[in-house]
């Protein structure tokens, strides 16, 4: 079976971790070898940058944030993702390039064409492999924020205002519209099993399982 690269996306509190847990259990049951990873992070160096990027006390410019995200992504791609795919393993990644477009392009940049071009330019220059399928877990922004508030102390992104996350949501909708074959919208409402089944239907259909 060919290696597959699957990423999960969404605003805060949509249930990515739970959905990924459910998928990994399914893959294990199917006997599919996989690597589970995340962004920012995934490699040793990228995890160091993750700590810096998510720390509430970190104060950096929008451009610095964007460049650090891609520095982490480059190392993650080279050290973890590409070797796993070359070895025939599936890669299941919590966030990837679509987060940069949504959070830095729309959240920070308000969807400005120049900012989107900047993000897209970095993708074209430094990202040699796109996900085969991106699962966009879609949930109303307020509902997601309320879910996220029940978790641990908010990180630097989770502390943003509702307006920021509304723009992030617009960013995901934009990417789904631009590339609906890769970026597949999955309704994240309902219970865990319902969402897991929707995710599995998308993946099994697109990955010929």
Backbone bond lengths (Angstrom), bond angles and torsions (degrees), N, CA, C in turn:
res aa  C-N    CA-C-N  psi(-1)  N-CA   C-N-CA  omega(-1)  CA-C   N-CA-C  phi
1 X - - - 1.460 - - 1.522 109.55 -
2 X 1.330 116.57 134.77 1.454 121.06 -179.11 1.527 111.48 -65.31
3 X 1.326 115.23 145.09 1.459 120.27 174.59 1.524 109.45 -64.69
4 X 1.321 116.20 145.87 1.461 121.61 178.98 1.523 109.66 -128.82
5 X 1.311 114.93 147.11 1.459 122.08 178.00 1.524 106.94 -115.25
6 X 1.330 116.82 111.39 1.461 122.58 -177.26 1.522 108.66 -117.39
7 X 1.324 116.62 125.96 1.466 119.88 175.44 1.529 109.80 -114.22
8 X 1.315 115.41 152.42 1.459 122.67 177.04 1.519 108.99 -117.52
9 X 1.326 116.24 135.90 1.457 121.75 -177.38 1.527 110.72 -134.61
10 X 1.330 114.44 166.68 1.458 120.21 176.19 1.510 111.03 153.04
11 X 1.311 115.69 163.95 1.460 121.00 176.10 1.529 108.96 -72.84
12 X 1.330 116.28 177.70 1.460 120.31 -175.80 1.533 111.60 -62.91
13 X 1.339 115.26 139.46 1.450 120.74 172.97 1.518 116.50 79.90
14 X 1.333 118.16 13.57 1.469 119.57 -177.86 1.529 112.76 -80.70
15 X 1.335 117.31 -13.12 1.461 119.59 178.28 1.512 114.71 98.73
16 X 1.329 116.75 29.41 1.468 119.51 -179.64 1.530 112.53 -60.05
17 X 1.325 116.04 -46.39 1.466 119.58 -177.16 1.520 111.29 -59.49
18 X 1.318 116.42 -45.32 1.463 120.55 179.70 1.522 111.33 -64.60
19 X 1.325 117.16 -43.61 1.462 120.95 179.64 1.527 111.16 -63.68
20 X 1.330 116.46 -39.08 1.461 120.34 178.08 1.526 110.36 -66.89
21 X 1.327 117.23 -41.41 1.467 120.57 176.00 1.521 111.00 -55.85
22 X 1.323 116.14 -46.18 1.467 121.26 -178.64 1.522 111.41 -64.53
23 X 1.329 116.15 -42.00 1.462 119.61 179.48 1.523 110.72 -64.62
24 X 1.317 117.33 -44.17 1.464 120.70 -178.73 1.532 110.90 -61.42
25 X 1.324 116.81 -36.21 1.459 120.12 176.18 1.526 110.79 -64.40
26 X 1.319 116.09 -39.56 1.476 120.58 178.55 1.524 110.47 -65.16
27 X 1.325 116.37 -45.80 1.466 120.41 -179.17 1.526 110.62 -62.38
28 X 1.313 116.36 -41.27 1.460 120.69 178.85 1.526 110.35 -62.07
29 X 1.326 116.07 -41.65 1.467 120.78 178.88 1.519 111.55 -64.69
30 X 1.346 116.01 -30.60 1.461 121.27 179.53 1.527 111.98 -83.37
31 X 1.334 116.84 -4.61 1.455 120.28 -178.77 1.521 113.51 76.12
32 X 1.332 116.88 24.32 1.468 121.49 -179.28 1.526 109.16 -93.99
33 X 1.318 115.72 124.90 1.458 121.68 179.87 1.526 108.65 -78.02
34 X 1.320 116.91 131.61 1.463 119.53 -175.96 1.524 111.18 -145.43
35 X 1.323 114.78 161.03 1.459 123.32 172.23 1.518 107.08 -119.55
36 X 1.323 115.88 129.49 1.457 120.98 176.94 1.525 109.10 -102.31
37 X 1.328 116.70 131.39 1.450 119.57 -176.46 1.526 110.34 -147.82
38 X 1.344 116.98 -175.83 1.462 118.97 -175.32 1.522 111.04 -154.63
39 X 1.340 114.18 163.95 1.460 121.29 173.44 1.520 110.18 -136.27
40 X 1.350 117.81 149.58 1.457 123.09 -11.68 1.517 109.57 -64.17
41 X 1.314 115.85 145.57 1.453 121.18 -178.08 1.513 111.27 128.96
42 X 1.327 115.68 -155.78 1.455 121.16 177.38 1.512 114.02 102.07
43 X 1.332 117.02 -41.41 1.462 122.27 174.87 1.527 108.17 -112.59
44 X 1.320 116.80 167.79 1.468 119.51 -177.51 1.530 111.62 -58.19
45 X 1.330 116.38 -48.58 1.460 120.03 -178.88 1.527 111.10 -66.10
46 X 1.326 116.52 -42.67 1.464 120.64 -179.01 1.526 111.23 -64.55
47 X 1.327 117.80 -32.79 1.459 120.39 177.32 1.525 111.09 -66.78
48 X 1.331 116.94 -34.64 1.462 119.96 175.66 1.526 110.57 -63.79
49 X 1.341 115.76 -41.32 1.462 119.75 177.50 1.520 111.17 -68.24
50 X 1.322 117.16 -34.11 1.469 120.69 177.91 1.532 110.30 -59.22
51 X 1.331 115.66 -45.49 1.457 119.82 179.62 1.526 110.81 -57.16
52 X 1.317 116.10 -42.95 1.465 121.30 179.32 1.525 111.24 -67.31
53 X 1.326 117.15 -44.87 1.461 121.69 -175.28 1.533 112.75 -67.76
54 X 1.321 117.22 -33.01 1.459 120.20 -175.63 1.524 113.42 -93.98
55 X 1.319 117.44 -12.51 1.464 119.94 -177.63 1.521 110.41 -64.12
56 X 1.328 118.76 126.41 1.469 121.75 -178.51 1.526 113.33 -57.24
57 X 1.340 117.29 -28.61 1.466 119.90 -177.52 1.530 113.54 -82.87
58 X 1.334 117.82 -7.75 1.467 120.67 179.61 1.526 110.34 -68.73
59 X 1.318 116.04 128.16 1.459 121.84 177.80 1.526 108.70 -123.16
60 X 1.315 115.89 105.61 1.464 122.07 -178.57 1.522 109.50 -137.64
61 X 1.320 116.47 160.78 1.460 120.95 178.18 1.523 110.16 -75.29
62 X 1.314 116.09 164.81 1.464 120.76 178.69 1.523 111.33 -61.25
63 X 1.334 117.20 -40.62 1.463 120.33 179.19 1.521 111.28 -65.14
64 X 1.324 116.54 -40.92 1.462 120.21 178.63 1.527 110.18 -62.43
65 X 1.323 116.73 -43.55 1.461 121.05 177.68 1.522 110.85 -58.28
66 X 1.319 116.00 -46.94 1.466 120.48 -179.14 1.524 111.30 -60.81
67 X 1.322 116.92 -45.55 1.459 120.54 -177.98 1.526 111.59 -67.85
68 X 1.328 117.80 -37.22 1.455 120.06 177.06 1.533 110.88 -65.85
69 X 1.324 116.30 -37.73 1.462 119.94 176.44 1.524 110.93 -58.92
70 X 1.323 115.88 -42.95 1.462 118.75 -178.60 1.520 112.74 -77.01
71 X 1.326 117.62 -28.42 1.465 119.87 172.90 1.526 109.36 -62.68
72 X 1.332 115.88 -45.59 1.464 120.34 176.85 1.522 110.99 -61.99
73 X 1.321 116.50 -41.97 1.471 121.05 -178.26 1.528 111.81 -64.90
74 X 1.302 116.71 -41.65 1.468 119.84 179.37 1.519 111.04 -58.53
75 X 1.329 116.37 -47.89 1.462 119.94 -179.40 1.514 110.93 -65.92
76 X 1.323 116.33 -42.69 1.464 121.68 178.17 1.523 111.31 -58.44
77 X 1.309 115.81 -45.42 1.466 121.13 -179.45 1.525 111.08 -62.20
78 X 1.334 115.85 -46.75 1.459 120.71 -175.57 1.524 112.96 -73.63
79 X 1.330 116.31 -36.08 1.468 119.96 -174.09 1.526 113.82 -89.26
80 X 1.323 117.39 -27.59 1.462 120.11 -171.82 1.525 113.05 -123.72
81 X 1.332 116.87 -57.72 1.468 120.03 -169.69 1.529 112.79 -66.59
82 X 1.325 116.90 -54.97 1.467 119.34 -176.83 1.527 112.56 -63.74
83 X 1.345 119.73 -43.39 1.467 118.54 176.44 1.532 113.35 -59.66
84 X 1.324 116.76 -38.66 1.465 119.43 179.39 1.524 110.98 -65.68
85 X 1.326 117.03 -44.55 1.459 120.31 179.11 1.527 111.05 -64.68
86 X 1.336 116.27 -40.43 1.466 120.00 178.24 1.529 111.39 -62.70
87 X 1.321 116.32 -28.41 1.470 120.98 179.06 1.528 111.97 -84.76
88 X 1.328 116.84 2.70 1.455 121.11 177.55 1.512 114.83 85.83
89 X 1.329 116.86 11.45 1.458 120.69 179.98 1.525 111.60 -91.03
90 X 1.305 115.99 151.76 1.452 120.49 169.82 1.531 108.34 -76.33
91 X 1.322 116.04 150.01 1.455 121.40 173.95 1.528 108.01 -119.44
92 X 1.326 116.15 123.56 1.451 122.40 177.97 1.531 106.92 -112.02
93 X 1.318 116.44 112.18 1.458 120.76 -170.51 1.528 111.95 -119.03
94 X 1.314 115.05 127.27 1.466 122.61 175.09 1.526 107.16 -82.92
95 X 1.324 116.04 97.39 1.471 126.77 -177.25 1.533 111.73 79.92
96 X 1.347 113.41 146.28 1.466 120.73 173.83 1.526 107.38 -156.80
97 X 1.328 118.85 -138.11 1.472 121.10 -171.30 1.518 113.68 -61.38
98 X 1.327 117.30 -31.81 1.462 119.81 -176.45 1.525 112.03 -65.81
99 X 1.334 116.48 -25.85 1.462 119.53 174.39 1.522 111.09 -65.76
100 X 1.324 116.67 -37.01 1.473 119.31 179.23 1.522 110.93 -65.82
101 X 1.319 116.21 -42.18 1.462 119.23 177.52 1.526 110.66 -64.89
102 X 1.334 116.97 -41.11 1.461 120.62 -176.35 1.528 112.12 -75.05
103 X 1.327 116.83 -49.64 1.465 120.48 -174.51 1.528 113.01 -80.62
104 X 1.338 116.71 -49.41 1.460 118.61 -179.24 1.531 111.83 -84.08
105 X 1.325 117.27 -38.65 1.458 120.24 -178.57 1.516 114.19 -73.54
106 X 1.340 115.88 -45.78 1.470 120.25 -178.13 1.527 111.91 -100.11
107 X 1.332 117.38 -47.17 1.457 119.75 -178.42 1.516 111.95 -61.96
108 X 1.333 116.19 -54.14 1.462 120.68 179.24 1.524 111.65 -81.27
109 X 1.321 116.47 -44.39 1.465 120.63 -172.45 1.507 115.63 -91.44
110 X 1.339 117.21 -0.64 1.475 122.35 177.22 1.522 112.88 58.04
111 X 1.341 116.77 26.71 1.460 120.14 177.80 1.511 114.34 73.61
112 X 1.327 117.70 12.23 1.462 121.37 178.77 1.534 109.58 -59.53
113 X 1.325 116.36 134.75 1.463 121.32 -175.11 1.522 112.40 -58.34
114 X 1.322 117.41 -37.07 1.460 120.12 -179.71 1.522 111.39 -66.93
115 X 1.334 116.50 -38.65 1.458 120.19 178.48 1.523 110.26 -68.54
116 X 1.325 117.56 -42.88 1.459 120.83 178.75 1.517 110.73 -62.35
117 X 1.318 117.31 -39.29 1.465 121.07 176.96 1.528 110.77 -63.41
118 X 1.324 116.00 -36.87 1.469 120.97 179.03 1.531 110.13 -63.78
119 X 1.332 115.64 -46.57 1.464 119.61 179.51 1.523 110.42 -64.99
120 X 1.329 116.49 -45.15 1.464 120.24 -179.59 1.524 111.06 -62.32
121 X 1.323 116.96 -36.27 1.458 120.53 178.06 1.519 111.75 -63.31
122 X 1.324 117.42 -39.63 1.462 121.04 177.71 1.528 110.88 -67.05
123 X 1.316 116.45 -38.79 1.464 120.08 177.15 1.526 110.10 -61.09
124 X 1.315 116.59 -48.06 1.457 120.79 -178.17 1.529 112.19 -64.48
125 X 1.327 115.97 -34.37 1.459 119.95 -176.26 1.525 113.30 -81.52
126 X 1.333 117.10 -34.98 1.461 118.93 -169.44 1.523 115.86 -118.57
127 X 1.325 118.14 -9.08 1.467 120.11 -177.64 1.530 109.34 -111.48
128 X 1.317 115.18 106.51 1.463 120.79 -174.82 1.521 113.15 -88.77
129 X 1.335 117.50 -9.06 1.463 120.35 -177.60 1.521 109.14 -142.10
130 X 1.320 115.76 120.37 1.463 121.84 176.14 1.528 109.36 -93.03
131 X 1.317 117.29 157.11 1.471 119.04 174.65 1.524 110.96 -61.57
132 X 1.314 115.56 147.84 1.468 119.74 173.33 1.523 109.71 -71.11
133 X 1.322 115.78 -41.23 1.452 122.32 177.77 1.527 108.57 -137.64
134 X 1.313 116.09 134.28 1.459 121.30 172.69 1.517 108.09 -114.37
135 X 1.317 115.74 121.05 1.456 121.61 178.32 1.526 108.07 -90.33
136 X 1.330 116.17 109.65 1.467 120.58 175.82 1.517 107.88 -93.96
137 X 1.337 116.09 104.71 1.454 121.34 177.27 1.524 108.00 -79.94
138 X 1.317 115.41 110.88 1.460 121.70 -171.97 1.527 110.76 -103.74
139 X 1.331 113.94 125.17 1.459 121.61 -179.54 1.525 107.43 -145.02
140 X 1.336 118.81 145.26 1.460 119.00 175.35 1.525 111.08 -52.65
141 X 1.323 115.68 137.89 1.461 121.32 -172.56 1.528 112.21 -56.22
142 X 1.320 117.22 -47.29 1.463 120.57 -177.74 1.525 111.19 -61.69
143 X 1.314 116.99 -41.26 1.465 120.81 179.13 1.527 110.57 -62.12
144 X 1.318 116.70 -41.43 1.455 120.36 178.45 1.517 112.41 -65.43
145 X 1.326 116.67 -41.58 1.461 120.75 178.83 1.524 110.52 -62.85
146 X 1.314 116.74 -40.41 1.470 120.34 178.86 1.521 110.85 -64.66
147 X 1.325 117.08 -38.22 1.467 120.45 176.14 1.525 110.27 -64.49
148 X 1.341 115.81 -47.17 1.465 120.57 -176.85 1.520 111.85 -62.83
149 X 1.323 116.67 -31.53 1.468 120.88 -177.96 1.527 112.02 -65.63
150 X 1.328 117.33 -19.42 1.458 121.50 -179.64 1.522 112.23 -83.41
151 X 1.341 116.15 -7.18 1.453 120.41 -179.06 1.528 110.38 -87.89
152 X 1.326 116.39 -159.06 1.463 122.06 -178.91 1.525 111.69 -69.15
153 X 1.327 116.19 -175.89 1.461 122.32 -179.47 1.529 110.51 -56.32
154 X 1.329 116.08 135.93 1.463 121.42 -175.92 1.524 111.40 -64.56
155 X 1.356 116.71 137.83 1.457 120.55 175.87 1.534 109.46 -84.72
156 X 1.329 116.55 -172.83 1.463 120.63 -173.96 1.527 112.55 -62.21
157 X 1.315 117.75 -34.31 1.464 120.53 179.01 1.525 111.16 -79.48
158 X 1.319 116.49 -41.68 1.462 120.39 -177.63 1.525 112.66 -63.86
159 X 1.323 116.86 -17.89 1.455 121.06 179.44 1.529 112.93 -81.91
160 X 1.323 117.04 -4.62 1.462 119.87 -179.97 1.528 111.70 -68.10
161 X 1.337 115.45 161.57 1.459 121.53 -178.19 1.533 111.33 -77.04
162 X 1.329 115.00 165.62 1.467 120.94 -179.88 1.528 110.99 -57.22
163 X 1.319 117.70 -38.41 1.469 121.35 -178.78 1.530 111.09 -59.36
164 X 1.320 116.42 -37.53 1.464 120.92 177.69 1.523 110.13 -61.19
165 X 1.326 117.22 -48.53 1.460 120.57 -177.78 1.529 112.16 -70.67
166 X 1.309 117.18 -26.79 1.467 119.99 173.70 1.524 109.82 -64.76
167 X 1.334 116.87 -39.89 1.467 120.51 176.93 1.532 110.65 -67.95
168 X 1.341 116.40 -38.42 1.467 120.07 177.07 1.525 109.85 -60.46
169 X 1.319 116.38 -43.54 1.467 120.80 178.52 1.528 110.28 -60.80
170 X 1.315 116.88 -41.06 1.470 120.72 176.11 1.528 110.25 -59.99
171 X 1.336 115.47 -37.11 1.455 119.88 178.41 1.512 112.74 -62.78
172 X 1.309 117.07 -40.79 1.465 119.44 177.30 1.528 111.36 -68.13
173 X 1.323 116.41 -40.24 1.462 119.74 177.96 1.532 110.61 -62.17
174 X 1.319 115.52 -38.96 1.471 120.99 178.06 1.525 110.80 -61.95
175 X 1.318 117.02 -45.20 1.463 119.74 -178.31 1.521 111.93 -69.00
176 X 1.318 116.55 -35.75 1.459 120.56 175.04 1.525 110.07 -62.03
177 X 1.317 116.20 -40.44 1.465 120.64 178.88 1.527 111.00 -67.54
178 X 1.324 116.72 -38.87 1.463 120.98 -178.35 1.522 112.67 -71.94
179 X 1.321 117.23 -34.32 1.469 120.94 -174.72 1.530 109.86 -143.19
180 X 1.335 117.21 67.68 1.470 120.40 -174.65 1.522 114.28 -66.70
181 X 1.323 117.00 -21.93 1.469 118.99 179.08 1.522 111.01 -70.23
182 X 1.331 116.35 -40.12 1.467 119.61 179.02 1.528 111.67 -85.45
183 X 1.330 117.51 -48.54 1.460 121.91 -176.81 1.519 108.85 -89.75
184 X 1.318 115.51 100.36 1.457 121.12 -175.08 1.524 109.67 -101.23
185 X 1.334 115.39 123.54 1.461 120.38 179.12 1.520 110.50 -78.26
186 X 1.322 115.98 130.94 1.468 122.59 176.50 1.528 107.86 -125.39
187 X 1.311 116.55 125.95 1.464 122.27 177.72 1.529 108.43 -63.71
188 X 1.345 116.41 119.62 1.468 121.03 -177.03 1.521 112.72 -94.76
189 X 1.328 117.82 7.10 1.462 119.97 176.81 1.524 109.61 -82.87
190 X 1.327 116.22 164.47 1.453 119.90 -178.76 1.509 111.38 95.69
191 X 1.345 115.78 -175.14 1.464 118.70 -176.51 1.524 111.22 -83.55
192 X 1.318 115.32 173.52 1.460 122.69 -174.64 1.524 111.93 -57.55
193 X 1.313 116.86 -45.10 1.467 120.30 -176.97 1.523 111.79 -66.67
194 X 1.326 116.50 -37.52 1.465 119.72 178.90 1.525 111.13 -63.60
195 X 1.324 116.57 -45.84 1.458 120.33 179.61 1.527 110.29 -65.28
196 X 1.326 116.71 -42.05 1.461 120.67 179.45 1.524 111.35 -60.00
197 X 1.319 116.94 -39.40 1.462 120.61 179.15 1.519 111.15 -67.57
198 X 1.331 117.53 -38.80 1.465 120.14 177.40 1.525 110.72 -63.68
199 X 1.324 115.89 -42.54 1.464 120.32 178.32 1.520 110.31 -61.87
200 X 1.315 116.69 -45.50 1.463 120.71 -177.97 1.531 111.67 -64.57
201 X 1.305 117.11 -37.06 1.466 119.92 177.83 1.527 110.89 -61.11
202 X 1.326 116.14 -43.36 1.468 120.08 179.12 1.521 110.57 -63.84
203 X 1.307 116.88 -47.52 1.467 120.45 -175.73 1.522 111.67 -70.12
204 X 1.314 117.42 -44.22 1.462 119.78 -179.05 1.519 111.66 -64.83
205 X 1.340 116.54 -34.04 1.460 120.07 178.38 1.528 111.62 -71.12
206 X 1.325 116.32 -45.35 1.458 120.54 -174.62 1.533 113.18 -81.02
207 X 1.325 116.31 -23.12 1.464 119.86 -178.73 1.521 111.97 -105.94
208 X 1.319 116.51 10.12 1.476 123.33 173.89 1.533 112.47 55.50
209 X 1.326 116.02 49.44 1.462 120.64 177.88 1.517 110.02 -90.48
